Amino acid sequence: MAFTYDLNTTAATITKDFNGGNGGMAGDIVFTFQVKAATALKKGMVLVLDSGYATCASHVSTSYPIGIALHDADNTDGAAGDLEISVLVRGLVLMNGHVAESGSYDDALVPFTRCGISDDGVNSAGTCVSCGADPTIYIGTMMSTQAIPAVSDSNVLALVYVDLLGPSRAL
C-alpha cells in the first residue's frame, strides 16, 4: 500500500503562542498577507505572491517564497484580499521533507545545510523541502536528519529554520 504524505500532517511549531495565537516560538517573525481569489491555502505550504496576493508556490514557480502558511485559509469562493493569512518569514517550523533514492532530490536531509523548495512526485512543488543542489529556491536551514532511502522515496516531517529576510532573501 502506497503512503501518501499530505499537508494535513504538517504543523507549525506550537511551543509558545504568538500574540495573535497562531502558534510558533518566541522570536519568530510573522507577516500577514491577503489571499489570492479562488485559492485555498493549507497550514505548512510554502507561499509566494501573485499580483500582490498570497498563493501556493506551486502555482507561480518563478516567484520567490514569502514564507510558510501558519494556518488554513480557504478563499475559494472569495475575491482577492477577502481573507488574510499569517506567514512565518523567520523561525522554526515543521514541514514536509522529501528524500529520494535517485533523481533530483537524492540528497539526505542534513542538519545545518541549506534546503529549498521541492516536490515529492505526489504533491506539487511548494509542498516540500529537500537538501542538496537541486532545490534551487532557498527556503531555510535544515535542522532534521534523514538518510537517503535504499529502495523508495521517503517523506518525513522536517524541522526547518526558515529565514527569508536579509541579503539574498525573498523579502
C-alpha positions, 0 to 999 in steps of 0.5 A: 500500500502506497503512503501518501504524505499530505499537508494535513500532517504538517504543523507549525511549531506550537511551543509558545503562542504568538500574540495573535495565537497562531502558534510558533516560538518566541522570536519568530517573525510573522507577516500577514498577507491577503489571499489570492481569489479562488485559492485555498491555502493549507497550514505548512505550504510554502507561499509566494505572491501573485499580483500582490496576493498570497498563493501556493508556490506551486502555482507561480514557480518563478516567484520567490517564497514569502514564507510558510502558511501558519494556518488554513485559509480557504478563499475559494469562493472569495475575491482577492484580499477577502481573507488574510493569512499569517506567514512565518518569514523567520523561525522554526517550523515543521514541514514536509521533507522529501528524500529520494533514492535517485533523481533530483532530490537524492540528497539526505536531509542534513542538519545545518545545510541549506534546503529549498523548495521541492516536490515529492512526485505526489504533491506539487512543488511548494509542498516540500523541502529537500537538501542538496543542489537541486532545490534551487529556491532557498527556503531555510536551514535544515535542522532534521536528519534523514538518510537517503532511502535504499529502495523508495522515496521517503517523506518525513516531517522536517524541522526547518529554520526558515529565514527569508529576510536579509541579503539574498532573501525573498523579502 
